[in-house]
């Protein structure tokens, strides 16, 4: 049964870019900033200060199941 909040296409793309950015994360203020803030509110991303976003463990799992379509 599906029990996770729906991710809009733009937020799925932002989550994928966040995953690809690795430990450096993504800087704040880019076009995907609203989605990164939404992902932060969902616990899928973390904001360091007011400058960079990084993916969380929960975000890694969501990327695996929703973007890569792998088993949890």
Rosetta blueprint (number, residue, H / E / L):
1 X L
2 X L
3 X L
4 X L
5 X L
6 X L
7 X L
8 X L
9 X H
10 X H
11 X H
12 X H
13 X H
14 X H
15 X H
16 X H
17 X H
18 X H
19 X H
20 X H
21 X L
22 X H
23 X H
24 X H
25 X L
26 X E
27 X E
28 X L
29 X L
30 X L
31 X L
32 X L
33 X H
34 X H
35 X H
36 X H
37 X H
38 X H
39 X H
40 X H
41 X H
42 X L
43 X L
44 X L
45 X E
46 X E
47 X E
48 X E
49 X L
50 X L
51 X L
52 X E
53 X E
54 X E
55 X E
56 X L
57 X H
58 X H
59 X H
60 X H
61 X H
62 X H
63 X H
64 X H
65 X H
66 X H
67 X H
68 X L
69 X L
70 X L
71 X L
72 X L
